[in-house]
């Protein structure tokens, strides 16, 4: 049976480099796995009162159902101020609640950080992993994926990766991730 890998991009920017990297990864999964982009930009900021009063915004149940339906989660994210962009952290929080109904629970995950700089989003990558521990998501440890100096490897006009080494590296992450997914 085909397994669905949800892809979550930590940037809402139209020309997002992270999304370009994610699109390349989506193309390269082996047969038997389908990639599904799950959008996080329209989720209202999490407020616990929504759940406590049972008055959640309409976007929440839809998003929680989408997360529930996937077999695994791939996070491709930039780094904002050495950490995870708020929009992605918000999405993690929304689908982790109400208490006891964390729909991320047990789903294998992989993290790819993307940066225009040389430090390659290390802070975002590691901070995201910290949250995934608490969400109980078994996360791909190796190879790690830090895509630094990303503008050297993409064609911004076409919106695609134009470097074979980068394509091959992203494929190797996909392949390692799929092996992890198959263990669960
Ligand atoms: C950044 N950027 C950035 N880059 C980085 O390597 N480390 C960082 O801590 C930050 N901090 C940061 C904060 C904020 C608020 C913004 C808007 C940007 C730069 C970032 O790498 C760059 O804008 C990327 O292009 C963002 O990724 P997308 O949108 O292209 O996917």
Backbone and ligand atoms as CSV (ligand in chain L), in Angstrom:
chain,resi,resn,atom,element,x,y,z
A,1,UNK,N,N,0.841,-1.190,0.000
A,1,UNK,CA,C,0.000,0.000,0.000
A,1,UNK,C,C,0.886,1.253,0.000
A,2,UNK,N,N,0.476,2.222,-0.792
A,2,UNK,CA,C,1.261,3.460,-0.868
A,2,UNK,C,C,1.256,4.187,0.477
A,3,UNK,N,N,2.434,4.636,0.870
A,3,UNK,CA,C,2.534,5.416,2.109
A,3,UNK,C,C,2.616,6.905,1.762
A,4,UNK,N,N,1.944,7.707,2.559
A,4,UNK,CA,C,1.901,9.149,2.302
A,4,UNK,C,C,2.826,9.889,3.253
A,5,UNK,N,N,3.713,10.678,2.654
A,5,UNK,CA,C,4.639,11.483,3.438
A,5,UNK,C,C,4.174,12.933,3.365
A,6,UNK,N,N,3.738,13.467,4.483
A,6,UNK,CA,C,3.329,14.874,4.530
A,6,UNK,C,C,4.556,15.764,4.535
A,7,UNK,N,N,4.521,16.804,3.705
A,7,UNK,CA,C,5.640,17.745,3.679
A,7,UNK,C,C,5.172,19.083,4.240
A,8,UNK,N,N,5.911,19.576,5.213
A,8,UNK,CA,C,5.597,20.830,5.892
A,8,UNK,C,C,6.754,21.796,5.647
A,9,UNK,N,N,6.452,22.927,5.034
A,9,UNK,CA,C,7.489,23.909,4.714
A,9,UNK,C,C,7.381,25.065,5.721
A,10,UNK,N,N,8.498,25.400,6.329
A,10,UNK,CA,C,8.499,26.410,7.386
A,10,UNK,C,C,8.583,27.841,6.906
A,11,UNK,N,N,8.285,28.075,5.642
A,11,UNK,CA,C,8.307,29.434,5.095
A,11,UNK,C,C,7.053,29.665,4.277
A,12,UNK,N,N,6.481,30.860,4.399
A,12,UNK,CA,C,5.299,31.218,3.615
A,12,UNK,C,C,5.668,32.062,2.396
A,13,UNK,N,N,6.944,32.338,2.238
A,13,UNK,CA,C,7.394,33.231,1.174
A,13,UNK,C,C,7.131,32.606,-0.196
A,14,UNK,N,N,6.640,33.443,-1.134
A,14,UNK,CA,C,6.283,32.926,-2.463
A,14,UNK,C,C,7.475,32.214,-3.121
A,15,UNK,N,N,8.618,32.856,-3.084
A,15,UNK,CA,C,9.790,32.258,-3.756
A,15,UNK,C,C,10.651,31.412,-2.830
A,16,UNK,N,N,10.049,30.877,-1.786
A,16,UNK,CA,C,10.816,30.183,-0.726
A,16,UNK,C,C,11.817,29.149,-1.248
A,17,UNK,N,N,13.070,29.319,-0.823
A,17,UNK,CA,C,14.097,28.336,-1.172
A,17,UNK,C,C,13.803,26.993,-0.492
A,18,UNK,N,N,13.255,27.071,0.696
A,18,UNK,CA,C,12.917,25.828,1.409
A,18,UNK,C,C,11.891,25.019,0.609
A,19,UNK,N,N,10.934,25.732,0.029
A,19,UNK,CA,C,9.910,25.024,-0.759
A,19,UNK,C,C,10.531,24.413,-2.016
A,20,UNK,N,N,11.471,25.114,-2.601
A,20,UNK,CA,C,12.140,24.563,-3.799
A,20,UNK,C,C,12.877,23.266,-3.421
A,21,UNK,N,N,13.545,23.281,-2.278
A,21,UNK,CA,C,14.230,22.067,-1.810
A,21,UNK,C,C,13.200,20.964,-1.538
A,22,UNK,N,N,12.103,21.346,-0.904
A,22,UNK,CA,C,11.056,20.361,-0.585
A,22,UNK,C,C,10.465,19.766,-1.865
A,23,UNK,N,N,10.281,20.613,-2.882
A,23,UNK,CA,C,9.710,20.113,-4.147
A,23,UNK,C,C,10.652,19.111,-4.805
A,24,UNK,N,N,11.947,19.387,-4.720
A,24,UNK,CA,C,12.921,18.440,-5.271
A,24,UNK,C,C,12.837,17.107,-4.517
A,25,UNK,N,N,12.744,17.181,-3.207
A,25,UNK,CA,C,12.650,15.947,-2.413
A,25,UNK,C,C,11.358,15.188,-2.727
A,26,UNK,N,N,10.278,15.932,-2.928
A,26,UNK,CA,C,8.985,15.299,-3.225
A,26,UNK,C,C,9.059,14.485,-4.511
A,27,UNK,N,N,9.852,14.975,-5.468
A,27,UNK,CA,C,9.976,14.288,-6.771
A,27,UNK,C,C,10.760,12.993,-6.667
A,28,UNK,N,N,11.600,12.909,-5.640
A,28,UNK,CA,C,12.598,11.838,-5.637
A,28,UNK,C,C,12.280,10.664,-4.712
A,29,UNK,N,N,11.100,10.647,-4.109
A,29,UNK,CA,C,10.764,9.479,-3.283
A,29,UNK,C,C,10.602,8.255,-4.176
A,30,UNK,N,N,11.003,7.087,-3.693
A,30,UNK,CA,C,10.846,5.882,-4.513
A,30,UNK,C,C,9.370,5.503,-4.693
A,31,UNK,N,N,9.132,4.574,-5.620
A,31,UNK,CA,C,7.769,4.088,-5.854
A,31,UNK,C,C,7.213,3.527,-4.550
A,32,UNK,N,N,5.925,3.723,-4.363
A,32,UNK,CA,C,5.290,3.212,-3.148
A,32,UNK,C,C,5.128,4.282,-2.078
A,33,UNK,N,N,5.667,5.475,-2.365
A,33,UNK,CA,C,5.553,6.594,-1.409
A,33,UNK,C,C,5.068,7.805,-2.173
A,34,UNK,N,N,4.067,8.478,-1.625
A,34,UNK,CA,C,3.610,9.702,-2.279
A,34,UNK,C,C,3.813,10.870,-1.327
A,35,UNK,N,N,4.253,11.983,-1.909
A,35,UNK,CA,C,4.470,13.181,-1.105
A,35,UNK,C,C,3.236,14.057,-1.178
A,36,UNK,N,N,2.860,14.609,-0.030
A,36,UNK,CA,C,1.688,15.502,-0.003
A,36,UNK,C,C,2.060,16.769,0.765
A,37,UNK,N,N,2.027,17.897,0.082
A,37,UNK,CA,C,2.312,19.158,0.762
A,37,UNK,C,C,1.111,19.531,1.634
A,38,UNK,N,N,1.375,19.786,2.889
A,38,UNK,CA,C,0.307,20.189,3.808
A,38,UNK,C,C,0.592,21.632,4.237
A,39,UNK,N,N,-0.349,22.509,3.911
A,39,UNK,CA,C,-0.106,23.950,4.113
A,39,UNK,C,C,-0.418,24.362,5.554
A,40,UNK,N,N,0.420,25.270,6.059
A,40,UNK,CA,C,0.308,25.664,7.462
A,40,UNK,C,C,0.075,27.166,7.641
A,41,UNK,N,N,-0.005,27.881,6.519
A,41,UNK,CA,C,-0.018,29.347,6.586
A,41,UNK,C,C,-1.319,29.960,7.054
A,42,UNK,N,N,-2.412,29.200,7.000
A,42,UNK,CA,C,-3.692,29.815,7.379
A,42,UNK,C,C,-4.165,29.369,8.760
A,43,UNK,N,N,-3.286,28.747,9.531
A,43,UNK,CA,C,-3.681,28.304,10.875
A,43,UNK,C,C,-3.598,29.482,11.848
A,44,UNK,N,N,-4.716,29.851,12.476
A,44,UNK,CA,C,-4.629,30.914,13.487
A,44,UNK,C,C,-3.655,30.524,14.592
A,45,UNK,N,N,-3.029,31.530,15.208
A,45,UNK,CA,C,-2.081,31.262,16.295
A,45,UNK,C,C,-2.770,30.463,17.398
A,46,UNK,N,N,-2.071,29.469,17.867
A,46,UNK,CA,C,-2.677,28.582,18.854
A,46,UNK,C,C,-3.009,29.328,20.150
A,47,UNK,N,N,-4.224,29.056,20.620
A,47,UNK,CA,C,-4.687,29.609,21.898
A,47,UNK,C,C,-5.372,28.454,22.627
A,48,UNK,N,N,-4.891,28.104,23.780
A,48,UNK,CA,C,-5.425,26.927,24.474
A,48,UNK,C,C,-6.918,27.065,24.784
A,49,UNK,N,N,-7.384,28.295,24.898
A,49,UNK,CA,C,-8.817,28.497,25.149
A,49,UNK,C,C,-9.674,27.852,24.064
A,50,UNK,N,N,-9.170,27.862,22.830
A,50,UNK,CA,C,-9.952,27.247,21.739
A,50,UNK,C,C,-10.330,25.818,22.109
A,51,UNK,N,N,-9.349,25.064,22.562
A,51,UNK,CA,C,-9.607,23.661,22.896
A,51,UNK,C,C,-10.361,23.532,24.216
A,52,UNK,N,N,-9.988,24.343,25.190
A,52,UNK,CA,C,-10.628,24.233,26.502
A,52,UNK,C,C,-12.121,24.566,26.407
A,53,UNK,N,N,-12.473,25.502,25.523
A,53,UNK,CA,C,-13.878,25.917,25.376
A,53,UNK,C,C,-14.573,25.185,24.223
A,54,UNK,N,N,-13.804,24.317,23.580
A,54,UNK,CA,C,-14.323,23.590,22.409
A,54,UNK,C,C,-14.864,24.529,21.341
A,55,UNK,N,N,-14.098,25.574,21.090
A,55,UNK,CA,C,-14.470,26.550,20.052
A,55,UNK,C,C,-13.272,26.755,19.134
A,56,UNK,N,N,-12.864,25.697,18.465
A,56,UNK,CA,C,-11.646,25.792,17.658
A,56,UNK,C,C,-11.928,26.425,16.293
A,57,UNK,N,N,-10.963,27.169,15.761
A,57,UNK,CA,C,-11.129,27.715,14.410
A,57,UNK,C,C,-11.330,26.577,13.404
A,58,UNK,N,N,-12.055,26.872,12.346
A,58,UNK,CA,C,-12.406,25.840,11.356
A,58,UNK,C,C,-11.163,25.176,10.752
A,59,UNK,N,N,-10.069,25.919,10.696
A,59,UNK,CA,C,-8.855,25.351,10.080
A,59,UNK,C,C,-8.251,24.232,10.930
A,60,UNK,N,N,-8.526,24.235,12.227
A,60,UNK,CA,C,-7.853,23.265,13.099
A,60,UNK,C,C,-8.249,21.815,12.819
A,61,UNK,N,N,-9.553,21.496,12.836
A,61,UNK,CA,C,-9.901,20.087,12.588
A,61,UNK,C,C,-9.434,19.596,11.229
A,62,UNK,N,N,-9.477,20.475,10.228
A,62,UNK,CA,C,-9.022,20.095,8.882
A,62,UNK,C,C,-7.534,19.744,8.940
A,63,UNK,N,N,-6.762,20.603,9.570
A,63,UNK,CA,C,-5.314,20.375,9.645
A,63,UNK,C,C,-5.009,19.130,10.481
A,64,UNK,N,N,-5.681,18.990,11.591
A,64,UNK,CA,C,-5.435,17.822,12.451
A,64,UNK,C,C,-5.774,16.533,11.693
A,65,UNK,N,N,-6.845,16.564,10.920
A,65,UNK,CA,C,-7.212,15.370,10.126
A,65,UNK,C,C,-6.157,15.082,9.062
A,66,UNK,N,N,-5.631,16.144,8.459
A,66,UNK,CA,C,-4.595,15.950,7.428
A,66,UNK,C,C,-3.355,15.303,8.038
A,67,UNK,N,N,-2.984,15.766,9.217
A,67,UNK,CA,C,-1.798,15.196,9.878
A,67,UNK,C,C,-2.084,13.744,10.280
A,68,UNK,N,N,-3.262,13.524,10.797
A,68,UNK,CA,C,-3.638,12.167,11.222
A,68,UNK,C,C,-3.529,11.172,10.064
A,69,UNK,N,N,-3.849,11.644,8.861
A,69,UNK,CA,C,-3.925,10.744,7.704
A,69,UNK,C,C,-2.566,10.379,7.113
A,70,UNK,N,N,-1.528,11.124,7.434
A,70,UNK,CA,C,-0.220,10.832,6.814
A,70,UNK,C,C,0.501,9.726,7.580
A,71,UNK,N,N,1.441,9.087,6.871
A,71,UNK,CA,C,2.226,8.030,7.500
A,71,UNK,C,C,3.522,8.563,8.104
A,72,UNK,N,N,3.966,9.714,7.624
A,72,UNK,CA,C,5.245,10.261,8.087
A,72,UNK,C,C,5.278,11.749,7.745
A,73,UNK,N,N,6.203,12.467,8.385
A,73,UNK,CA,C,6.272,13.920,8.180
A,73,UNK,C,C,7.691,14.355,7.838
A,74,UNK,N,N,7.783,15.103,6.742
A,74,UNK,CA,C,9.067,15.695,6.351
A,74,UNK,C,C,8.976,17.203,6.576
A,75,UNK,N,N,9.872,17.721,7.388
A,75,UNK,CA,C,9.903,19.156,7.669
A,75,UNK,C,C,11.084,19.791,6.934
A,76,UNK,N,N,10.778,20.766,6.090
A,76,UNK,CA,C,11.831,21.486,5.375
A,76,UNK,C,C,11.680,22.952,5.765
A,77,UNK,N,N,12.684,23.475,6.436
A,77,UNK,CA,C,12.470,24.788,7.051
A,77,UNK,C,C,13.682,25.697,7.004
A,78,UNK,N,N,13.402,26.994,6.851
A,78,UNK,CA,C,14.486,27.947,7.070
A,78,UNK,C,C,14.707,28.132,8.569
A,79,UNK,N,N,15.705,28.917,8.878
A,79,UNK,CA,C,15.976,29.295,10.270
A,79,UNK,C,C,15.624,30.757,10.435
A,80,UNK,N,N,14.856,31.059,11.469
A,80,UNK,CA,C,14.582,32.454,11.808
A,80,UNK,C,C,15.221,32.735,13.164
A,81,UNK,N,N,16.145,33.653,13.174
A,81,UNK,CA,C,16.787,34.046,14.429
A,81,UNK,C,C,17.256,32.838,15.221
A,82,UNK,N,N,17.935,31.969,14.492
A,82,UNK,CA,C,18.576,30.776,15.050
A,82,UNK,C,C,17.582,29.766,15.620
A,83,UNK,N,N,16.340,29.831,15.170
A,83,UNK,CA,C,15.355,28.869,15.673
A,83,UNK,C,C,14.322,28.542,14.586
A,84,UNK,N,N,13.254,27.888,15.004
A,84,UNK,CA,C,12.195,27.443,14.089
A,84,UNK,C,C,11.267,28.625,13.788
A,85,UNK,N,N,10.936,28.893,12.530
A,85,UNK,CA,C,9.964,29.956,12.249
A,85,UNK,C,C,8.659,29.719,13.005
A,86,UNK,N,N,8.075,30.797,13.490
A,86,UNK,CA,C,6.871,30.695,14.323
A,86,UNK,C,C,5.754,29.935,13.615
A,87,UNK,N,N,5.648,30.115,12.308
A,87,UNK,CA,C,4.536,29.474,11.591
A,87,UNK,C,C,4.630,27.947,11.676
A,88,UNK,N,N,5.843,27.430,11.671
A,88,UNK,CA,C,6.004,25.974,11.770
A,88,UNK,C,C,5.795,25.502,13.204
A,89,UNK,N,N,6.318,26.244,14.155
A,89,UNK,CA,C,6.101,25.870,15.563
A,89,UNK,C,C,4.607,25.881,15.879
A,90,UNK,N,N,3.906,26.879,15.307
A,90,UNK,CA,C,2.465,26.965,15.528
A,90,UNK,C,C,1.758,25.718,15.008
A,91,UNK,N,N,2.167,25.272,13.821
A,91,UNK,CA,C,1.545,24.072,13.236
A,91,UNK,C,C,1.800,22.851,14.126
A,92,UNK,N,N,3.014,22.746,14.643
A,92,UNK,CA,C,3.303,21.628,15.557
A,92,UNK,C,C,2.374,21.687,16.764
A,93,UNK,N,N,2.228,22.878,17.306
A,93,UNK,CA,C,1.411,23.040,18.513
A,93,UNK,C,C,-0.055,22.713,18.232
A,94,UNK,N,N,-0.562,23.220,17.115
A,94,UNK,CA,C,-1.988,23.012,16.797
A,94,UNK,C,C,-2.326,21.523,16.730
A,95,UNK,N,N,-1.470,20.757,16.055
A,95,UNK,CA,C,-1.791,19.329,15.874
A,95,UNK,C,C,-1.360,18.482,17.069
A,96,UNK,N,N,-0.800,19.101,18.075
A,96,UNK,CA,C,-0.409,18.357,19.283
A,96,UNK,C,C,-1.506,18.367,20.333
A,97,UNK,N,N,-2.557,19.126,20.083
A,97,UNK,CA,C,-3.606,19.349,21.076
A,97,UNK,C,C,-4.980,19.042,20.506
A,98,UNK,N,N,-6.052,18.870,21.243
A,98,UNK,CA,C,-6.110,19.032,22.696
A,98,UNK,C,C,-5.291,17.964,23.428
A,99,UNK,N,N,-5.051,18.205,24.689
A,99,UNK,CA,C,-4.218,17.319,25.485
A,99,UNK,C,C,-4.701,15.867,25.344
A,100,UNK,N,N,-3.758,15.004,25.022
A,100,UNK,CA,C,-4.117,13.590,24.861
A,100,UNK,C,C,-4.473,13.214,23.437
A,101,UNK,N,N,-4.535,14.197,22.554
A,101,UNK,CA,C,-4.914,13.911,21.158
A,101,UNK,C,C,-3.854,14.442,20.198
A,102,UNK,N,N,-2.599,14.166,20.529
A,102,UNK,CA,C,-1.483,14.584,19.679
A,102,UNK,C,C,-1.438,13.712,18.428
A,103,UNK,N,N,-1.787,14.288,17.285
A,103,UNK,CA,C,-1.855,13.471,16.059
A,103,UNK,C,C,-0.494,13.272,15.390
A,104,UNK,N,N,0.540,13.895,15.917
A,104,UNK,CA,C,1.898,13.621,15.414
A,104,UNK,C,C,2.430,12.315,16.017
A,105,UNK,N,N,1.807,11.882,17.074
A,105,UNK,CA,C,2.313,10.780,17.898
A,105,UNK,C,C,2.714,9.550,17.073
A,106,UNK,N,N,3.968,9.171,17.195
A,106,UNK,CA,C,4.438,7.931,16.587
A,106,UNK,C,C,4.787,8.017,15.118
A,107,UNK,N,N,4.545,9.158,14.489
A,107,UNK,CA,C,4.832,9.239,13.044
A,107,UNK,C,C,6.317,9.538,12.814
A,108,UNK,N,N,6.968,8.752,11.967
A,108,UNK,CA,C,8.375,9.028,11.658
A,108,UNK,C,C,8.530,10.408,11.020
A,109,UNK,N,N,9.655,11.048,11.310
A,109,UNK,CA,C,9.886,12.410,10.821
A,109,UNK,C,C,11.303,12.557,10.283
A,110,UNK,N,N,11.456,13.548,9.408
A,110,UNK,CA,C,12.792,13.937,8.951
A,110,UNK,C,C,12.836,15.462,8.909
A,111,UNK,N,N,14.035,15.988,9.174
A,111,UNK,CA,C,14.215,17.437,9.244
A,111,UNK,C,C,15.290,17.863,8.246
A,112,UNK,N,N,14.947,18.867,7.434
A,112,UNK,CA,C,15.925,19.462,6.518
A,112,UNK,C,C,15.912,20.962,6.773
A,113,UNK,N,N,17.052,21.523,7.124
A,113,UNK,CA,C,17.113,22.975,7.305
A,113,UNK,C,C,17.779,23.609,6.087
A,114,UNK,N,N,17.309,24.809,5.770
A,114,UNK,CA,C,17.731,25.499,4.548
A,114,UNK,C,C,18.108,26.933,4.916
A,115,UNK,N,N,19.229,27.378,4.389
A,115,UNK,CA,C,19.659,28.736,4.731
A,115,UNK,C,C,20.428,29.368,3.578
A,116,UNK,N,N,20.350,30.697,3.535
A,116,UNK,CA,C,21.180,31.414,2.578
A,116,UNK,C,C,22.601,31.551,3.111
A,117,UNK,N,N,22.804,31.190,4.369
A,117,UNK,CA,C,24.110,31.373,4.999
A,117,UNK,C,C,24.850,30.063,5.203
A,118,UNK,N,N,26.069,30.199,5.739
A,118,UNK,CA,C,26.954,29.040,5.858
A,118,UNK,C,C,26.635,28.172,7.074
A,119,UNK,N,N,25.909,28.713,8.052
A,119,UNK,CA,C,25.633,27.916,9.259
A,119,UNK,C,C,24.466,26.946,8.994
A,120,UNK,N,N,23.805,27.138,7.864
A,120,UNK,CA,C,22.922,26.113,7.291
A,120,UNK,C,C,21.663,25.805,8.102
A,121,UNK,N,N,21.235,26.743,8.913
A,121,UNK,CA,C,20.008,26.506,9.676
A,121,UNK,C,C,20.191,25.520,10.803
A,122,UNK,N,N,21.399,25.393,11.298
A,122,UNK,CA,C,21.675,24.414,12.362
A,122,UNK,C,C,20.769,24.632,13.581
A,123,UNK,N,N,20.585,25.907,13.948
A,123,UNK,CA,C,19.765,26.200,15.134
A,123,UNK,C,C,18.325,25.755,14.947
A,124,UNK,N,N,17.751,26.062,13.776
A,124,UNK,CA,C,16.371,25.651,13.509
A,124,UNK,C,C,16.260,24.136,13.493
A,125,UNK,N,N,17.222,23.505,12.859
A,125,UNK,CA,C,17.211,22.047,12.729
A,125,UNK,C,C,17.184,21.403,14.113
A,126,UNK,N,N,18.067,21.858,14.988
A,126,UNK,CA,C,18.167,21.239,16.313
A,126,UNK,C,C,16.987,21.610,17.205
A,127,UNK,N,N,16.523,22.852,17.128
A,127,UNK,CA,C,15.356,23.230,17.944
A,127,UNK,C,C,14.119,22.447,17.512
A,128,UNK,N,N,13.988,22.237,16.219
A,128,UNK,CA,C,12.846,21.460,15.738
A,128,UNK,C,C,12.916,20.032,16.266
A,129,UNK,N,N,14.111,19.453,16.231
A,129,UNK,CA,C,14.270,18.088,16.755
A,129,UNK,C,C,13.862,18.001,18.226
A,130,UNK,N,N,14.132,19.048,18.970
A,130,UNK,CA,C,13.769,19.047,20.390
A,130,UNK,C,C,12.246,18.892,20.552
A,131,UNK,N,N,11.485,19.633,19.749
A,131,UNK,CA,C,10.020,19.521,19.828
A,131,UNK,C,C,9.556,18.140,19.375
A,132,UNK,N,N,10.221,17.583,18.372
A,132,UNK,CA,C,9.793,16.276,17.853
A,132,UNK,C,C,10.002,15.168,18.883
A,133,UNK,N,N,10.971,15.338,19.759
A,133,UNK,CA,C,11.148,14.371,20.858
A,133,UNK,C,C,9.884,14.346,21.713
A,134,UNK,N,N,9.426,15.520,22.098
A,134,UNK,CA,C,8.256,15.588,22.979
A,134,UNK,C,C,6.991,15.127,22.263
A,135,UNK,N,N,6.941,15.351,20.948
A,135,UNK,CA,C,5.768,14.919,20.174
A,135,UNK,C,C,5.799,13.418,19.883
A,136,UNK,N,N,6.860,12.763,20.314
A,136,UNK,CA,C,7.025,11.307,20.143
A,136,UNK,C,C,7.099,10.889,18.682
A,137,UNK,N,N,7.934,11.613,17.927
A,137,UNK,CA,C,8.130,11.301,16.509
A,137,UNK,C,C,9.532,10.734,16.320
A,138,UNK,N,N,9.640,9.455,15.992
A,138,UNK,CA,C,10.968,8.909,15.730
A,138,UNK,C,C,11.581,9.611,14.518
A,139,UNK,N,N,12.717,10.249,14.714
A,139,UNK,CA,C,13.241,11.189,13.709
A,139,UNK,C,C,14.542,10.683,13.105
A,140,UNK,N,N,14.628,10.826,11.786
A,140,UNK,CA,C,15.842,10.410,11.069
A,140,UNK,C,C,17.062,11.098,11.683
A,141,UNK,N,N,18.010,10.284,12.121
A,141,UNK,CA,C,19.205,10.856,12.759
A,141,UNK,C,C,20.311,11.101,11.727
A,142,UNK,N,N,20.561,10.096,10.887
A,142,UNK,CA,C,21.615,10.201,9.882
A,142,UNK,C,C,21.098,9.684,8.551
A,143,UNK,N,N,21.497,10.323,7.466
A,143,UNK,CA,C,22.322,11.527,7.429
A,143,UNK,C,C,21.541,12.759,7.883
A,144,UNK,N,N,22.223,13.705,8.499
A,144,UNK,CA,C,21.610,14.983,8.817
A,144,UNK,C,C,21.543,15.811,7.523
A,145,UNK,N,N,20.611,16.754,7.487
A,145,UNK,CA,C,20.447,17.536,6.256
A,145,UNK,C,C,20.441,19.022,6.569
A,146,UNK,N,N,21.576,19.641,6.326
A,146,UNK,CA,C,21.726,21.087,6.497
A,146,UNK,C,C,22.081,21.660,5.123
A,147,UNK,N,N,21.144,22.358,4.504
A,147,UNK,CA,C,21.397,22.921,3.182
A,147,UNK,C,C,21.783,24.396,3.351
A,148,UNK,N,N,23.082,24.653,3.345
A,148,UNK,CA,C,23.577,26.026,3.497
A,148,UNK,C,C,23.890,26.651,2.148
A,149,UNK,N,N,24.045,27.954,2.146
A,149,UNK,CA,C,24.362,28.702,0.913
A,149,UNK,C,C,23.446,28.265,-0.236
A,150,UNK,N,N,22.186,28.157,0.077
A,150,UNK,CA,C,21.246,27.489,-0.838
A,150,UNK,C,C,21.159,28.170,-2.206
A,151,UNK,N,N,21.405,29.479,-2.255
A,151,UNK,CA,C,21.259,30.160,-3.550
A,151,UNK,C,C,22.307,29.702,-4.569
A,152,UNK,N,N,23.345,29.026,-4.093
A,152,UNK,CA,C,24.340,28.474,-5.028
A,152,UNK,C,C,23.822,27.244,-5.771
A,153,UNK,N,N,22.718,26.675,-5.286
A,153,UNK,CA,C,22.282,25.370,-5.798
A,153,UNK,C,C,20.905,25.394,-6.453
A,154,UNK,N,N,20.354,26.602,-6.599
A,154,UNK,CA,C,19.018,26.660,-7.191
A,154,UNK,C,C,18.961,27.713,-8.294
A,155,UNK,N,N,18.034,27.477,-9.202
A,155,UNK,CA,C,17.727,28.452,-10.238
A,155,UNK,C,C,16.480,29.188,-9.768
A,156,UNK,N,N,16.643,30.423,-9.357
A,156,UNK,CA,C,15.511,31.148,-8.760
A,156,UNK,C,C,14.417,31.429,-9.785
A,157,UNK,N,N,14.806,31.673,-11.042
A,157,UNK,CA,C,13.788,31.976,-12.056
A,157,UNK,C,C,12.912,30.762,-12.328
A,158,UNK,N,N,13.550,29.618,-12.443
A,158,UNK,CA,C,12.781,28.394,-12.710
A,158,UNK,C,C,12.185,27.815,-11.433
A,159,UNK,N,N,12.713,28.212,-10.298
A,159,UNK,CA,C,12.221,27.681,-9.028
A,159,UNK,C,C,12.584,26.227,-8.845
A,160,UNK,N,N,13.831,25.883,-9.212
A,160,UNK,CA,C,14.225,24.473,-9.053
A,160,UNK,C,C,15.703,24.337,-8.701
A,161,UNK,N,N,16.035,23.167,-8.138
A,161,UNK,CA,C,17.427,22.867,-7.812
A,161,UNK,C,C,18.167,22.655,-9.126
A,162,UNK,N,N,19.352,23.251,-9.270
A,162,UNK,CA,C,20.084,23.097,-10.540
A,162,UNK,C,C,21.469,22.479,-10.342
A,163,UNK,N,N,21.660,21.844,-9.195
A,163,UNK,CA,C,22.975,21.275,-8.901
A,163,UNK,C,C,22.815,19.765,-8.672
A,164,UNK,N,N,23.523,18.968,-9.488
A,164,UNK,CA,C,23.306,17.515,-9.414
A,164,UNK,C,C,23.713,16.952,-8.058
A,165,UNK,N,N,24.796,17.485,-7.480
A,165,UNK,CA,C,25.238,17.001,-6.170
A,165,UNK,C,C,24.162,17.213,-5.113
A,166,UNK,N,N,23.507,18.357,-5.177
A,166,UNK,CA,C,22.434,18.651,-4.213
A,166,UNK,C,C,21.244,17.725,-4.451
A,167,UNK,N,N,20.906,17.506,-5.717
A,167,UNK,CA,C,19.796,16.581,-6.025
A,167,UNK,C,C,20.101,15.193,-5.472
A,168,UNK,N,N,21.336,14.743,-5.694
A,168,UNK,CA,C,21.717,13.403,-5.233
A,168,UNK,C,C,21.675,13.327,-3.705
A,169,UNK,N,N,22.141,14.389,-3.063
A,169,UNK,CA,C,22.125,14.406,-1.596
A,169,UNK,C,C,20.683,14.338,-1.082
A,170,UNK,N,N,19.801,15.130,-1.693
A,170,UNK,CA,C,18.397,15.128,-1.248
A,170,UNK,C,C,17.760,13.761,-1.475
A,171,UNK,N,N,18.139,13.123,-2.577
A,171,UNK,CA,C,17.623,11.769,-2.836
A,171,UNK,C,C,18.105,10.806,-1.739
A,172,UNK,N,N,19.339,10.979,-1.319
A,172,UNK,CA,C,19.865,10.078,-0.274
A,172,UNK,C,C,19.128,10.286,1.049
A,173,UNK,N,N,18.682,11.494,1.295
A,173,UNK,CA,C,17.884,11.752,2.507
A,173,UNK,C,C,16.532,11.055,2.371
A,174,UNK,N,N,15.916,11.202,1.199
A,174,UNK,CA,C,14.638,10.513,0.940
A,174,UNK,C,C,14.784,9.013,1.188
A,175,UNK,N,N,15.848,8.441,0.656
A,175,UNK,CA,C,16.014,6.980,0.757
A,175,UNK,C,C,16.228,6.544,2.197
A,176,UNK,N,N,17.008,7.311,2.934
A,176,UNK,CA,C,17.222,6.972,4.352
A,176,UNK,C,C,15.919,7.132,5.135
A,177,UNK,N,N,15.156,8.154,4.788
A,177,UNK,CA,C,13.890,8.398,5.492
A,177,UNK,C,C,12.904,7.258,5.249
A,178,UNK,N,N,12.844,6.828,4.006
A,178,UNK,CA,C,11.925,5.734,3.658
A,178,UNK,C,C,12.281,4.461,4.449
A,179,UNK,N,N,13.570,4.218,4.628
A,179,UNK,CA,C,13.980,3.046,5.430
A,179,UNK,C,C,13.491,3.195,6.867
A,180,UNK,N,N,13.585,4.390,7.399
A,180,UNK,CA,C,13.082,4.625,8.762
A,180,UNK,C,C,11.567,4.410,8.809
A,181,UNK,N,N,10.870,4.958,7.821
A,181,UNK,CA,C,9.400,4.825,7.785
A,181,UNK,C,C,9.015,3.348,7.784
A,182,UNK,N,N,9.745,2.547,7.024
A,182,UNK,CA,C,9.395,1.132,6.910
A,182,UNK,C,C,9.618,0.362,8.200
A,183,UNK,N,N,10.385,0.911,9.096
A,183,UNK,CA,C,10.598,0.245,10.388
A,183,UNK,C,C,9.421,0.461,11.324
A,184,UNK,N,N,8.526,1.379,10.982
A,184,UNK,CA,C,7.394,1.684,11.888
A,184,UNK,C,C,6.072,1.237,11.272
L,1,LIG,C1,C,16.221,35.087,8.500
L,1,LIG,N1,N,17.289,34.435,7.904
L,1,LIG,C2,C,18.158,33.681,8.674
L,1,LIG,N2,N,19.067,32.830,8.100
L,1,LIG,C3,C,19.857,32.057,8.873
L,1,LIG,O1,O,20.651,31.281,8.360
L,1,LIG,N3,N,19.788,32.116,10.233
L,1,LIG,C4,C,18.912,32.935,10.888
L,1,LIG,O2,O,18.880,32.940,12.103
L,1,LIG,C5,C,18.080,33.763,10.084
L,1,LIG,N4,N,17.157,34.591,10.669
L,1,LIG,C6,C,16.171,35.160,9.913
L,1,LIG,C7,C,15.100,35.785,10.541
L,1,LIG,C8,C,14.053,36.286,9.788
L,1,LIG,C9,C,12.879,36.899,10.484
L,1,LIG,C10,C,14.105,36.196,8.376
L,1,LIG,C11,C,12.958,36.735,7.536
L,1,LIG,C12,C,15.167,35.622,7.744
L,1,LIG,C13,C,17.483,34.468,6.436
L,1,LIG,C14,C,16.835,33.280,5.763
L,1,LIG,O3,O,17.785,32.231,5.650
L,1,LIG,C15,C,16.367,33.672,4.364
L,1,LIG,O4,O,15.436,34.735,4.447
L,1,LIG,C16,C,15.766,32.499,3.605
L,1,LIG,O5,O,15.545,32.870,2.273
L,1,LIG,C17,C,14.465,32.057,4.256
L,1,LIG,O6,O,14.034,30.845,3.706
L,1,LIG,P1,P,12.973,30.772,2.513
L,1,LIG,O7,O,11.859,31.736,2.819
L,1,LIG,O8,O,13.708,31.162,1.268
L,1,LIG,O9,O,12.532,29.344,2.500
